[in-house]
Amino acid sequence: MTKQRIAYQGEPGANSHTVCVQHYPDWEAVPCASFEDVFALVEGGEADLAMIPIDNSIAGRVADIHHFLPASTLHIVAEKFLRIRFHLMGVPGATLESITTAHSHVHALGQCRKIIRERGLRPIISGDTAGAAREVAEAGDPTQAAISPPLAAQIYGLEILAEDVEDEDHNTTRFVVLSRDLVQAPAGQGPVVTSFIFNVRNLPAALYKALGGFATNGVNMTKLESYMVDGSFTGTQFLAEVDGHPDDPGLARALEELAFFTTDVKVLGVYPADPFRTAAG
């Protein structure tokens, strides 16, 4: 039997790889160099699902993803949250006393300033957190260390010198799982999130009118983000997420009202709310 495949952006051992292993342990996780490659792999049928980071509790929204989603033919079928953990790791034989440099992605270095300062390490920017671990392993130099996810140490044979070196313990990334097939969560069987995009014309109070139906119908909107389309300054596209199912009477009315004040509404996915939402709330 052929293994099902889930694609992610990054090198083996990256946080996206970690969340794939946690939630799809029996699947083959396929690394891709770019987000475009991830989307193309699933759209072309070479992978069954995509695991894509969309928001981080510290860094905010993940760049580019909000531009890929509207143009893609893929659908959001699930969401997953990952508590981001970084370990300081080096080649076998390296110690906290021997290391002088810390290699990682620029964002990870910025999120681990305390350990870098305490140990007097020189930060070295790498293109990827897992890639930093690979580079350190290949160099074989006990003066070099990587700040990388725990999985990277296993993959590249590195030793953990210090665990959980991130400055903030609430650093969490939200991922969405994308599929070629439209699979909607059933109504009335637990909390559901509906994600959709819409465009508004550059008119006074256009957004206010577009969103009024959600307020009057008691629909809780958990996300609203805007960005320009094709560099245009005369109209704006919005990505929104709400609690509820489109078959719920309140949300159905709100979406119907939204359509009167927008040029386009596209539902990206209707999927179960991850239990993390309740736990974090």
N, C-alpha and C positions, 0 to 999 in steps of 0.2 A: 504493500500500500504506500502510495506517494505521500510524503509528509506535507502538511499544509505549511505555507510560508507567510511570514509577516515581515514587511520591509520597514526599515528605520534609517534615519540620517545619522551618520557618524561612523566612527571606527568601532570594532568589537570592544566591549567593555564600557562604552559610553552609557550615560544615564538612560537614553532611549533604548539601548540594548537591555539594560537592567529591568526596565518596566515590561519589556517583551517577555523576558525570562520569568518574571514574577507571575504574569497573568496568562501567558501562553507557553507554559513550560515544555509541552510536547511538540511545539511547532518549530520549524527552522526559521531562525531570525536572520534576515538578509541585510547586511550593511550597505548603505548607499552614500555616495560622495556628496550629494546635494538633495534638497527637498524636491527639486524638479525630477530627479531620478526616482525618488520614492513614489511620487504620483504616477510617473510614467510606467513604473514596474507593475503597479496594481491595475492601472487603466488598461495596460497591454495584456493582462492575464498572467504575467510571470510571477506574481505574488497575489495572495488572497486578501490580505489586509495591510493597512499602513498604520504605524504608530507615530503620531505627530505631536510634538509639544506645541501648545498654543498660548499658555500663560505661565509666568513665574511670579511667586509671591513677592520677590524682591525686585527683579528686573522688569516686571510688567509683561506686555504682550511680546510674543516671539516675532521678530521682524519677518516680513515676506509672507508668512502663512496666511494672513488675512487677504492677501492678493491672490494666492493660489486657490483658496477654497471656492470663491464665487465662479471661477472659470473652470473648475474641475467637474468631472462627471461623477465623482465619488460622493458617497453619503456617509455622514457621521452615524455610527451604530453603537458607540459606547464612549465613555470617558473613564480615565484612570488618573489617579493622583500618586505622585512619588515624592516622598520626603527625600530631599537631596542631601546626600552624605559624601563628604570628601575625606580621603585618607592621605596621609603623607607616606610615600613609599619609595624604596630604593632597591638597588640590586642586592642580591645575597652578599652579606658581609658589610653592607653600609650601615652606619649608625647615625643617630641624631648629631653626634659630634663630628662625623666625617663629612656630612653634606654641607655644601656652600650655596647651591642654587636650587630654586624651586621652579619646575616647568609646569605650565598648565595653560588653559584657555584664559584669555584676558578677564572674562567675567568671573571665573573661578578664583583667579588670583585676587581680584577685588573683593571676593566674598570670604577670603581666608587671610586677611591682612594681619590678624593678631599673631598667628603662628609664624608667619614670615618675619614679622618685626621681632618677636621674642627670640627666634633662632638666628637672627641676623642674616637671613638668606637673601640672595639676589634673585628677583623674579625674572623668569624667562618665558616669553609668550609663545605658546604653541597654538596650532590651529584648532585643536580638539583636546578635551580632557583625557580621553582614552589614548589619543595619539601621543600625548605627552608621556604616558606610561610606556608605550611602545618605543618611543625615542630613547627614553632613559634605559630601558632594557637592552636596546641595540647598542647603546654607547658603552655599557658595561663599566661605567665610571662611578665609584663609590662616593664621589663628591656631588653627584647629581641626584636630585629627588624629583618626584612627580606628585602633584596634587590631583588625584584622580578618584573616580568612583571605586568602591571596594572590588567590584567584579573585574576591573582592569588588572588588579594585582594577581588574581587567579589566572587570568588569560596570559599574562606576560611574564609570570614567574617572579614577581617582585615581592619583597618583604615589607610588611606594614611597620612603619617607624612610629606613627602616631595616628590614632583613630579620631574620626569626627572633628576635623580641624576647622570646619566652617565657623564663621563668627556668629551666625544666627541659627538657632535651632528650629526656626519656623520656615526655613527655606524649602518651598514645595513647588513642584511643577505639575501643571495639569496637562494631560495628554488627551487627544481624541483619537479614536480608532475609526479608520475609514475603510469602506467597502464599495465594490462595484455595485453590489445589490442593495436595493432600498429595503432595509429591514427596520420597521418601526416597532418600538415597544408598545405592548397592548395598553389600552386605557384601563384605569381602575384597578391596576395590580401593583401599586407602589408609586413612589415619586418619579416623575418623568421630567426631562429637560427637552425643550424644543429650541433649536437653533435655526435662525433664518437671516437672510439679508434683504435689504430693500433700498431703493433709491428715492430721494426726494428732490423736487425741483427747487431751484434757488428763489424761493418766494417767501415773503414775510409769514412767520408763524407756521411754515409747512411742517416742521418737525413736531411742534406742539400739537397740531391737529392730527398728525399721523399717530402720535403716541397716546392721544386722549382716550382712545377706546380701551387701552390696557388699564388705565386708572379707573375708569368708570365701571369696568367689568371685574375689578378686583384681581387682576393678574399681576403677579410679582415679577418684575423684570430684573434679572440678576447681572446682565451685561448689556452695554450699549457703547459701541466704538465706531468712530467715523474715519473715513479716509477717502482721498480723491480717487477718481476713476480716470485713467488715461491722462493724468496731468491736468484735468479740467478744473477750473475754479468756479464753474457755474452750476455744479451739482455735486452732491455728496452721496456716497454709499455708506450704509450702516450695517454693522453686524450686531445682532441682538440675540439674547438668550432669555427665556422666560421659564418659570416653573409651570408645568402643566402639559396636557396633551391637546393637540388640535381638535380632538373630538369632544373635549370638555366644553360645555355650553359657553362659559365665560371667555375662554381663549378663542373659540370659534367666532364669536361675535367681534372680539378685538381684532382678529386677523381680517375679518370681513371689512371692518371699518378702516383698517390700515390700508387696504387695497384702494380705497377711494382717494387717498391723499398721496399716493406714491406711484412711481412709474413702473416699478417691478418688485415683486415679492417672490423669494425663492426659499423654500424650506430646505435646510441643509441636513437636518436629522431630527429624529424623535427617539430618544434613547433613555434608558434607566439612569436616574441620578446616582452617582457613586456614593456609597455610605460615608465616605470622607466628608462630604458636605455637612451631614448631620453631626458627625463627630467634631468637626472643626467649629461648627456654629455654637 
